[in-house]
Amino acid sequence: MERWSGRVAVVTGASAGIGEAITQELVKKGLKVVGLARRVDRVEALKNSLKSATGKLYPLKCDVSKESEVREAFKWIKTNVGGVDILVNNAGVASFSNLIDGPTELWRKIFDLNVLGLSVCTKEALQSMKESGVDDGHIIHINSVVGHKPPSNVGIAMYSASKHAVTALTEGLRRELVKQNSKIRVSSVSPGAVRTEIAEASAFPKEAFESLGNMPYLNSKDIADAVIYVLGTPPHVQIHELTIKPIGEMF
């Protein structure tokens, strides 16, 4: 990770869970990290807890599902921090909804954030890399195991579809970068069950949690460690897909 010290990373959804853990580890590794989040006060609190770290955290309010806010955020980054070297697309939402009668607004929210928001952030980061002459940058998508198989439960099909889109976008971008003879890498990190706030914030019914019983979970730090591993591989090595499951996971 030494080659990344002092360089600029952008992490979306940095206010809690996986995004918070990734942000924290990158700052500890000496990077200048811009943490994008709607709840920017929580990123400010994280900044205060990292005062002794070798890197620096820049909290920035941004709703990734809104293209205008993403463009403004990357303008701010260019002016105040410099060109982007790393983008971690972590922001995401998982709403429980049926395909037969599920509310359209929930479906739109999922795709606006998980697919379009991710894609707009990627486009802006790549443009930043191009403008600043960065040819060894890295794009990391926080995907999911549900993005690699058919939906295992009723109510998660739309979320699963959004993560299948992330899988396709990862390979699509890899091929575009290869065609341009670029050394920029793109990786998908696909966790199994992680103990975060996303489930509670996603309108999953109580019985859905009860049916899971004592299912094993990963911690957010486990995913942050995986991101550090992916970034730390030699420049000629691309971790295209990294799947992480807790021991004993049944799906």
Phi and psi in degrees as GROMACS dihedral restraints (atoms count N, CA, C in turn):
[ dihedral_restraints ]
;  ai    aj    ak    al  type     phi  dphi    fc
    3     4     5     6     1   -58.3    20    10
    4     5     6     7     1   -34.2    20    10
    6     7     8     9     1   -68.9    20    10
    7     8     9    10     1   -15.7    20    10
    9    10    11    12     1   -90.8    20    10
   10    11    12    13     1   -10.9    20    10
   12    13    14    15     1   -58.4    20    10
   13    14    15    16     1   130.4    20    10
   15    16    17    18     1    84.3    20    10
   16    17    18    19     1    -4.9    20    10
   18    19    20    21     1   -93.0    20    10
   19    20    21    22     1   174.6    20    10
   21    22    23    24     1  -105.6    20    10
   22    23    24    25     1   126.2    20    10
   24    25    26    27     1  -119.9    20    10
   25    26    27    28     1   141.6    20    10
   27    28    29    30     1  -113.8    20    10
   28    29    30    31     1   128.7    20    10
   30    31    32    33     1  -121.6    20    10
   31    32    33    34     1   122.4    20    10
   33    34    35    36     1   -89.7    20    10
   34    35    36    37     1   151.8    20    10
   36    37    38    39     1    63.4    20    10
   37    38    39    40     1    44.6    20    10
   39    40    41    42     1   -85.3    20    10
   40    41    42    43     1     1.9    20    10
   42    43    44    45     1   -84.8    20    10
   43    44    45    46     1   -15.2    20    10
   45    46    47    48     1  -160.7    20    10
   46    47    48    49     1   166.7    20    10
   48    49    50    51     1    56.8    20    10
   49    50    51    52     1  -133.1    20    10
   51    52    53    54     1   -60.8    20    10
   52    53    54    55     1   -44.0    20    10
   54    55    56    57     1   -61.7    20    10
   55    56    57    58     1   -41.1    20    10
   57    58    59    60     1   -63.5    20    10
   58    59    60    61     1   -43.5    20    10
   60    61    62    63     1   -64.8    20    10
   61    62    63    64     1   -42.5    20    10
   63    64    65    66     1   -63.3    20    10
   64    65    66    67     1   -45.9    20    10
   66    67    68    69     1   -57.0    20    10
   67    68    69    70     1   -46.9    20    10
   69    70    71    72     1   -60.2    20    10
   70    71    72    73     1   -45.4    20    10
   72    73    74    75     1   -67.6    20    10
   73    74    75    76     1   -37.8    20    10
   75    76    77    78     1   -67.1    20    10
   76    77    78    79     1   -39.7    20    10
   78    79    80    81     1   -63.8    20    10
   79    80    81    82     1   -40.6    20    10
   81    82    83    84     1   -63.6    20    10
   82    83    84    85     1   -27.5    20    10
   84    85    86    87     1   -84.2    20    10
   85    86    87    88     1     3.3    20    10
   87    88    89    90     1    95.2    20    10
   88    89    90    91     1    12.4    20    10
   90    91    92    93     1   -89.3    20    10
   91    92    93    94     1   156.5    20    10
   93    94    95    96     1   -89.3    20    10
   94    95    96    97     1   112.7    20    10
   96    97    98    99     1  -113.3    20    10
   97    98    99   100     1   124.5    20    10
   99   100   101   102     1   -96.6    20    10
  100   101   102   103     1   114.0    20    10
  102   103   104   105     1   -96.3    20    10
  103   104   105   106     1   109.2    20    10
  105   106   107   108     1   -90.3    20    10
  106   107   108   109     1   134.5    20    10
  108   109   110   111     1  -167.5    20    10
  109   110   111   112     1   153.4    20    10
  111   112   113   114     1   -72.1    20    10
  112   113   114   115     1   -40.4    20    10
  114   115   116   117     1   -90.1    20    10
  115   116   117   118     1    69.6    20    10
  117   118   119   120     1   -66.2    20    10
  118   119   120   121     1   -21.4    20    10
  120   121   122   123     1   -61.9    20    10
  121   122   123   124     1   -32.3    20    10
  123   124   125   126     1   -72.1    20    10
  124   125   126   127     1   -33.0    20    10
  126   127   128   129     1   -71.2    20    10
  127   128   129   130     1   -34.6    20    10
  129   130   131   132     1   -61.1    20    10
  130   131   132   133     1   -41.9    20    10
  132   133   134   135     1   -64.2    20    10
  133   134   135   136     1   -38.6    20    10
  135   136   137   138     1   -64.2    20    10
  136   137   138   139     1   -40.1    20    10
  138   139   140   141     1   -57.8    20    10
  139   140   141   142     1   -42.7    20    10
  141   142   143   144     1   -64.5    20    10
  142   143   144   145     1   -29.6    20    10
  144   145   146   147     1   -81.6    20    10
  145   146   147   148     1    -8.2    20    10
  147   148   149   150     1  -112.9    20    10
  148   149   150   151     1    22.5    20    10
  150   151   152   153     1   -60.9    20    10
  151   152   153   154     1   -29.1    20    10
  153   154   155   156     1   -90.3    20    10
  154   155   156   157     1    -2.0    20    10
  156   157   158   159     1   -72.2    20    10
  157   158   159   160     1   158.4    20    10
  159   160   161   162     1   -76.1    20    10
  160   161   162   163     1   -23.0    20    10
  162   163   164   165     1   -95.3    20    10
  163   164   165   166     1  -167.2    20    10
  165   166   167   168     1  -142.9    20    10
  166   167   168   169     1   140.2    20    10
  168   169   170   171     1  -106.3    20    10
  169   170   171   172     1   132.7    20    10
  171   172   173   174     1  -116.0    20    10
  172   173   174   175     1    99.0    20    10
  174   175   176   177     1   -70.5    20    10
  175   176   177   178     1   137.3    20    10
  177   178   179   180     1  -144.3    20    10
  178   179   180   181     1   124.1    20    10
  180   181   182   183     1   -73.1    20    10
  181   182   183   184     1   126.0    20    10
  183   184   185   186     1  -163.1    20    10
  184   185   186   187     1   127.9    20    10
  186   187   188   189     1   -93.2    20    10
  187   188   189   190     1   106.2    20    10
  189   190   191   192     1   -63.8    20    10
  190   191   192   193     1   -20.8    20    10
  192   193   194   195     1   -77.0    20    10
  193   194   195   196     1    -6.3    20    10
  195   196   197   198     1  -109.9    20    10
  196   197   198   199     1   112.1    20    10
  198   199   200   201     1   -59.6    20    10
  199   200   201   202     1   -38.6    20    10
  201   202   203   204     1   -62.7    20    10
  202   203   204   205     1   -38.4    20    10
  204   205   206   207     1   -70.0    20    10
  205   206   207   208     1   -35.0    20    10
  207   208   209   210     1   -65.3    20    10
  208   209   210   211     1   -44.7    20    10
  210   211   212   213     1   -61.3    20    10
  211   212   213   214     1   -42.6    20    10
  213   214   215   216     1   -64.9    20    10
  214   215   216   217     1   -38.5    20    10
  216   217   218   219     1   -62.3    20    10
  217   218   219   220     1   -44.5    20    10
  219   220   221   222     1   -71.0    20    10
  220   221   222   223     1   -28.3    20    10
  222   223   224   225     1   -64.7    20    10
  223   224   225   226     1   -42.9    20    10
  225   226   227   228     1   -62.7    20    10
  226   227   228   229     1   -42.1    20    10
  228   229   230   231     1   -61.3    20    10
  229   230   231   232     1   -45.2    20    10
  231   232   233   234     1   -60.8    20    10
  232   233   234   235     1   -42.4    20    10
  234   235   236   237     1   -73.0    20    10
  235   236   237   238     1   -38.8    20    10
  237   238   239   240     1  -102.9    20    10
  238   239   240   241     1   -23.8    20    10
  240   241   242   243     1  -123.3    20    10
  241   242   243   244     1   -34.0    20    10
  243   244   245   246     1   117.2    20    10
  244   245   246   247     1  -169.3    20    10
  246   247   248   249     1   -69.4    20    10
  247   248   249   250     1   151.1    20    10
  249   250   251   252     1   -82.0    20    10
  250   251   252   253     1   134.1    20    10
  252   253   254   255     1  -107.0    20    10
  253   254   255   256     1   -32.5    20    10
  255   256   257   258     1  -135.7    20    10
  256   257   258   259     1   137.3    20    10
  258   259   260   261     1  -125.0    20    10
  259   260   261   262     1   127.4    20    10
  261   262   263   264     1  -112.3    20    10
  262   263   264   265     1   106.7    20    10
  264   265   266   267     1   -82.6    20    10
  265   266   267   268     1    91.8    20    10
  267   268   269   270     1  -106.1    20    10
  268   269   270   271     1   -30.2    20    10
  270   271   272   273     1   -56.1    20    10
  271   272   273   274     1   134.6    20    10
  273   274   275   276     1  -167.0    20    10
  274   275   276   277     1   163.7    20    10
  276   277   278   279     1  -140.6    20    10
  277   278   279   280     1   147.7    20    10
  279   280   281   282     1  -132.3    20    10
  280   281   282   283     1   101.4    20    10
  282   283   284   285     1  -100.7    20    10
  283   284   285   286     1   133.7    20    10
  285   286   287   288     1   -77.8    20    10
  286   287   288   289     1   118.1    20    10
  288   289   290   291     1  -158.9    20    10
  289   290   291   292     1   141.8    20    10
  291   292   293   294     1   -82.9    20    10
  292   293   294   295     1   151.4    20    10
  294   295   296   297     1   -76.1    20    10
  295   296   297   298     1   -26.3    20    10
  297   298   299   300     1   -71.5    20    10
  298   299   300   301     1   -42.2    20    10
  300   301   302   303     1  -139.7    20    10
  301   302   303   304     1    15.2    20    10
  303   304   305   306     1   -64.6    20    10
  304   305   306   307     1   146.0    20    10
  306   307   308   309     1   -64.1    20    10
  307   308   309   310     1   130.7    20    10
  309   310   311   312     1   -59.6    20    10
  310   311   312   313     1   -34.4    20    10
  312   313   314   315     1   -63.7    20    10
  313   314   315   316     1   -30.7    20    10
  315   316   317   318     1   -70.0    20    10
  316   317   318   319     1   -41.5    20    10
  318   319   320   321     1   -61.0    20    10
  319   320   321   322     1   -44.5    20    10
  321   322   323   324     1   -63.8    20    10
  322   323   324   325     1   -39.4    20    10
  324   325   326   327     1   -61.6    20    10
  325   326   327   328     1   -41.8    20    10
  327   328   329   330     1   -61.4    20    10
  328   329   330   331     1   -49.3    20    10
  330   331   332   333     1   -75.8    20    10
  331   332   333   334     1   -32.8    20    10
  333   334   335   336     1   -61.6    20    10
  334   335   336   337     1   -36.6    20    10
  336   337   338   339     1   -91.8    20    10
  337   338   339   340     1   -54.2    20    10
  339   340   341   342     1   -69.9    20    10
  340   341   342   343     1   -29.5    20    10
  342   343   344   345     1  -113.6    20    10
  343   344   345   346     1   -59.3    20    10
  345   346   347   348     1   -70.4    20    10
  346   347   348   349     1   -43.1    20    10
  348   349   350   351     1   -59.9    20    10
  349   350   351   352     1   -45.8    20    10
  351   352   353   354     1   -57.8    20    10
  352   353   354   355     1   -42.9    20    10
  354   355   356   357     1   -70.2    20    10
  355   356   357   358     1   -39.4    20    10
  357   358   359   360     1   -67.0    20    10
  358   359   360   361     1   -42.8    20    10
  360   361   362   363     1   -61.0    20    10
  361   362   363   364     1   -40.6    20    10
  363   364   365   366     1   -62.7    20    10
  364   365   366   367     1   -45.0    20    10
  366   367   368   369     1   -60.1    20    10
  367   368   369   370     1   -45.1    20    10
  369   370   371   372     1   -66.4    20    10
  370   371   372   373     1   -39.5    20    10
  372   373   374   375     1   -65.5    20    10
  373   374   375   376     1   -43.2    20    10
  375   376   377   378     1   -64.9    20    10
  376   377   378   379     1   -37.4    20    10
  378   379   380   381     1   -64.0    20    10
  379   380   381   382     1   -40.1    20    10
  381   382   383   384     1   -62.9    20    10
  382   383   384   385     1   -44.2    20    10
  384   385   386   387     1   -60.9    20    10
  385   386   387   388     1   -41.1    20    10
  387   388   389   390     1   -64.1    20    10
  388   389   390   391     1   -45.0    20    10
  390   391   392   393     1   -65.9    20    10
  391   392   393   394     1   -34.3    20    10
  393   394   395   396     1   -96.3    20    10
  394   395   396   397     1     4.1    20    10
  396   397   398   399     1    75.7    20    10
  397   398   399   400     1    21.9    20    10
  399   400   401   402     1   -81.3    20    10
  400   401   402   403     1   118.0    20    10
  402   403   404   405     1  -118.7    20    10
  403   404   405   406     1    11.5    20    10
  405   406   407   408     1  -127.4    20    10
  406   407   408   409     1    27.7    20    10
  408   409   410   411     1   -70.7    20    10
  409   410   411   412     1   176.3    20    10
  411   412   413   414     1  -144.9    20    10
  412   413   414   415     1   129.4    20    10
  414   415   416   417     1  -108.3    20    10
  415   416   417   418     1   126.2    20    10
  417   418   419   420     1  -122.4    20    10
  418   419   420   421     1   123.1    20    10
  420   421   422   423     1   -98.9    20    10
  421   422   423   424     1   125.0    20    10
  423   424   425   426     1   -82.8    20    10
  424   425   426   427     1   104.4    20    10
  426   427   428   429     1   -97.4    20    10
  427   428   429   430     1  -144.4    20    10
  429   430   431   432     1  -164.3    20    10
  430   431   432   433     1   155.0    20    10
  432   433   434   435     1   -62.7    20    10
  433   434   435   436     1   -24.4    20    10
  435   436   437   438     1   -73.3    20    10
  436   437   438   439     1    -8.1    20    10
  438   439   440   441     1   -87.0    20    10
  439   440   441   442     1    10.1    20    10
  441   442   443   444     1  -130.2    20    10
  442   443   444   445     1     8.2    20    10
  444   445   446   447     1  -158.0    20    10
  445   446   447   448     1   166.0    20    10
  447   448   449   450     1   -62.7    20    10
  448   449   450   451     1   154.5    20    10
  450   451   452   453     1   -57.5    20    10
  451   452   453   454     1   133.3    20    10
  453   454   455   456     1   -92.5    20    10
  454   455   456   457     1   -13.4    20    10
  456   457   458   459     1  -138.6    20    10
  457   458   459   460     1   148.9    20    10
  459   460   461   462     1   -65.8    20    10
  460   461   462   463     1   136.8    20    10
  462   463   464   465     1   103.4    20    10
  463   464   465   466     1   -11.1    20    10
  465   466   467   468     1  -114.5    20    10
  466   467   468   469     1    10.4    20    10
  468   469   470   471     1   -61.5    20    10
  469   470   471   472     1   -40.8    20    10
  471   472   473   474     1   -69.5    20    10
  472   473   474   475     1   -40.2    20    10
  474   475   476   477     1   -63.1    20    10
  475   476   477   478     1   -44.6    20    10
  477   478   479   480     1   -59.5    20    10
  478   479   480   481     1   -41.6    20    10
  480   481   482   483     1   -61.4    20    10
  481   482   483   484     1   -38.4    20    10
  483   484   485   486     1   -65.4    20    10
  484   485   486   487     1   -35.7    20    10
  486   487   488   489     1   -77.6    20    10
  487   488   489   490     1   -31.0    20    10
  489   490   491   492     1   -61.0    20    10
  490   491   492   493     1   -36.8    20    10
  492   493   494   495     1   -62.9    20    10
  493   494   495   496     1   -39.7    20    10
  495   496   497   498     1   -62.5    20    10
  496   497   498   499     1   -39.8    20    10
  498   499   500   501     1   -60.4    20    10
  499   500   501   502     1   -44.4    20    10
  501   502   503   504     1   -67.1    20    10
  502   503   504   505     1   -39.4    20    10
  504   505   506   507     1   -67.2    20    10
  505   506   507   508     1   -33.7    20    10
  507   508   509   510     1   -61.9    20    10
  508   509   510   511     1   -48.9    20    10
  510   511   512   513     1   -68.9    20    10
  511   512   513   514     1   -38.2    20    10
  513   514   515   516     1   -60.4    20    10
  514   515   516   517     1   -44.2    20    10
  516   517   518   519     1   -67.7    20    10
  517   518   519   520     1   -39.2    20    10
  519   520   521   522     1   -57.3    20    10
  520   521   522   523     1   -44.8    20    10
  522   523   524   525     1   -66.4    20    10
  523   524   525   526     1   -38.5    20    10
  525   526   527   528     1   -64.5    20    10
  526   527   528   529     1   -41.5    20    10
  528   529   530   531     1   -66.6    20    10
  529   530   531   532     1   -39.0    20    10
  531   532   533   534     1   -61.6    20    10
  532   533   534   535     1   -41.7    20    10
  534   535   536   537     1   -63.0    20    10
  535   536   537   538     1   -30.0    20    10
  537   538   539   540     1   -89.9    20    10
  538   539   540   541     1     4.5    20    10
  540   541   542   543     1    56.4    20    10
  541   542   543   544     1    34.0    20    10
  543   544   545   546     1   -84.7    20    10
  544   545   546   547     1   148.2    20    10
  546   547   548   549     1   -95.5    20    10
  547   548   549   550     1     3.3    20    10
  549   550   551   552     1   -67.5    20    10
  550   551   552   553     1   134.7    20    10
  552   553   554   555     1  -104.1    20    10
  553   554   555   556     1   152.3    20    10
  555   556   557   558     1  -132.5    20    10
  556   557   558   559     1   133.1    20    10
  558   559   560   561     1  -134.4    20    10
  559   560   561   562     1   146.2    20    10
  561   562   563   564     1  -110.6    20    10
  562   563   564   565     1   127.9    20    10
  564   565   566   567     1  -113.3    20    10
  565   566   567   568     1   116.8    20    10
  567   568   569   570     1  -115.0    20    10
  568   569   570   571     1    99.0    20    10
  570   571   572   573     1   -81.2    20    10
  571   572   573   574     1   155.7    20    10
  573   574   575   576     1   -82.3    20    10
  574   575   576   577     1  -142.7    20    10
  576   577   578   579     1   -69.4    20    10
  577   578   579   580     1   127.0    20    10
  579   580   581   582     1  -123.6    20    10
  580   581   582   583     1   136.4    20    10
  582   583   584   585     1   -79.7    20    10
  583   584   585   586     1    95.4    20    10
  585   586   587   588     1  -136.7    20    10
  586   587   588   589     1  -175.0    20    10
  588   589   590   591     1   -83.3    20    10
  589   590   591   592     1    -7.5    20    10
  591   592   593   594     1   -61.9    20    10
  592   593   594   595     1   -38.0    20    10
  594   595   596   597     1   -66.4    20    10
  595   596   597   598     1   -45.7    20    10
  597   598   599   600     1   -63.1    20    10
  598   599   600   601     1   -31.2    20    10
  600   601   602   603     1   -87.0    20    10
  601   602   603   604     1     0.9    20    10
  603   604   605   606     1  -112.6    20    10
  604   605   606   607     1    16.6    20    10
  606   607   608   609     1    62.3    20    10
  607   608   609   610     1    32.8    20    10
  609   610   611   612     1   -75.4    20    10
  610   611   612   613     1   133.5    20    10
  612   613   614   615     1   -65.5    20    10
  613   614   615   616     1   152.7    20    10
  615   616   617   618     1   -57.2    20    10
  616   617   618   619     1   -39.7    20    10
  618   619   620   621     1   -65.1    20    10
  619   620   621   622     1   -25.2    20    10
  621   622   623   624     1   -66.3    20    10
  622   623   624   625     1   -38.6    20    10
  624   625   626   627     1   -71.3    20    10
  625   626   627   628     1   -41.5    20    10
  627   628   629   630     1   -62.4    20    10
  628   629   630   631     1   -33.8    20    10
  630   631   632   633     1   -69.3    20    10
  631   632   633   634     1   -18.6    20    10
  633   634   635   636     1   -80.4    20    10
  634   635   636   637     1   -17.0    20    10
  636   637   638   639     1    57.6    20    10
  637   638   639   640     1  -131.6    20    10
  639   640   641   642     1   -97.6    20    10
  640   641   642   643     1    45.8    20    10
  642   643   644   645     1   -60.7    20    10
  643   644   645   646     1   137.6    20    10
  645   646   647   648     1   -71.2    20    10
  646   647   648   649     1   149.4    20    10
  648   649   650   651     1  -129.4    20    10
  649   650   651   652     1   152.4    20    10
  651   652   653   654     1   -86.3    20    10
  652   653   654   655     1   162.3    20    10
  654   655   656   657     1  -101.9    20    10
  655   656   657   658     1   156.3    20    10
  657   658   659   660     1   -56.4    20    10
  658   659   660   661     1   -36.3    20    10
  660   661   662   663     1   -61.3    20    10
  661   662   663   664     1   -31.8    20    10
  663   664   665   666     1   -62.0    20    10
  664   665   666   667     1   -39.0    20    10
  666   667   668   669     1   -74.2    20    10
  667   668   669   670     1   -37.2    20    10
  669   670   671   672     1   -60.9    20    10
  670   671   672   673     1   -42.0    20    10
  672   673   674   675     1   -62.1    20    10
  673   674   675   676     1   -36.3    20    10
  675   676   677   678     1   -66.0    20    10
  676   677   678   679     1   -40.1    20    10
  678   679   680   681     1   -63.9    20    10
  679   680   681   682     1   -42.0    20    10
  681   682   683   684     1   -61.3    20    10
  682   683   684   685     1   -40.3    20    10
  684   685   686   687     1   -62.5    20    10
  685   686   687   688     1   -46.7    20    10
  687   688   689   690     1   -60.4    20    10
  688   689   690   691     1   -44.4    20    10
  690   691   692   693     1   -68.2    20    10
  691   692   693   694     1   -29.7    20    10
  693   694   695   696     1   -83.2    20    10
  694   695   696   697     1    -4.3    20    10
  696   697   698   699     1   -70.5    20    10
  697   698   699   700     1   156.0    20    10
  699   700   701   702     1   -57.6    20    10
  700   701   702   703     1   152.8    20    10
  702   703   704   705     1   -56.4    20    10
  703   704   705   706     1   -25.2    20    10
  705   706   707   708     1   -87.8    20    10
  706   707   708   709     1    -1.3    20    10
  708   709   710   711     1  -104.9    20    10
  709   710   711   712     1   128.1    20    10
  711   712   713   714     1  -116.2    20    10
  712   713   714   715     1   115.4    20    10
  714   715   716   717     1   -80.7    20    10
  715   716   717   718     1   101.3    20    10
  717   718   719   720     1   -75.9    20    10
  718   719   720   721     1   -42.1    20    10
  720   721   722   723     1  -142.5    20    10
  721   722   723   724     1   127.1    20    10
  723   724   725   726     1  -125.5    20    10
  724   725   726   727     1   114.3    20    10
  726   727   728   729     1  -103.5    20    10
  727   728   729   730     1   131.7    20    10
  729   730   731   732     1  -128.6    20    10
  730   731   732   733     1   124.0    20    10
  732   733   734   735     1  -128.1    20    10
  733   734   735   736     1   149.9    20    10
  735   736   737   738     1   -73.3    20    10
  736   737   738   739     1   150.0    20    10
  738   739   740   741     1   -59.5    20    10
  739   740   741   742     1   129.5    20    10
  741   742   743   744     1    92.7    20    10
  742   743   744   745     1     1.1    20    10
  744   745   746   747     1   -65.7    20    10
  745   746   747   748     1   135.1    20    10
  747   748   749   750     1   -92.8    20    10
  748   749   750   751     1   -15.1    20    10
